[in-house]
């Protein structure tokens, strides 16, 4: 399940840089990233409990948000029930699986370009989304660069060359997104 080192690799919410902005569906970026990490099995249902607590601290309020914030987070179905109710009360749409994960990839790519995560870490996160979404065409460029990695196999600067390829793809991906 979730380990602290995995959470560090993904990046803390404050590192995302645009946590309070809304994505195209009106869902806060922080929440879409939380859903993405949940769907990729990087976080537990208790992460939604933590999110509810933070929303209360920020001044948002609803009966089901309070209930969600008070849960232990151990019962997945209970957390998801109150999360759904809280989102309805707050008039926040439940993120669509595919678009949420693609938006998450865009933010990961931006973090690669900004140097907030290593190219290898970012590539691995995006590759997990590729597998989860069963090789979507929007992420085809990330699959194609894998073949480029073999050109540098065994070279003294193999890691550096592969990282440069990943950073270039991240730049292309951010621009076209």
Secondary structure as UniProt FT lines:
FT   HELIX           4..10
FT   HELIX           13..16
FT   TURN            19..20
FT   TURN            24..25
FT   HELIX           29..39
FT   TURN            40..41
FT   HELIX           46..57
FT   TURN            58..59
FT   HELIX           63..70
FT   HELIX           76..89
FT   TURN            90..91
FT   HELIX           97..114
FT   HELIX           119..132
FT   TURN            133..134
FT   HELIX           137..139
FT   HELIX           140..149
FT   HELIX           150..152
FT   TURN            153..154
FT   TURN            156..157
FT   HELIX           158..176
//
